[in-house]
Amino acid sequence: MNTRETKFYSSAAQYRLPAYLDYLINLNHHAAPDDFPSLENLKREYIRYLLQFTSRNLNETARILSISRGTLIRNLKRFHLDPRHSPKIP
């Protein structure tokens, strides 16, 4: 795991996770490999969740992920996410 990924996961622990990510943490060790989403899907969903959590604030989302705003924007394009259409979390 590289430094950027380490920062991604360490920052994730500070925030409430979506229900299905919480479910993944609690999967038992007998789960089939197909029960796990890909790392790319996890990253996409976590970024989508943080956009909702921060009320679509790109600077705050990038800060939580410990990445630059430019890197966040590249990830948004890569994952086809549009922050303008992310609903806010109440």
Buried (B, 14 or more C-beta within 10 A) or exposed (E): EEEEEEEBEEBBEEEEBBEEBEEBEEEEEEEEEEEEBEEEEBBBBBBBBBBBBBEBBBEBBBBBBBBEEEEBEEBBEEBEBEBEEBEEEE
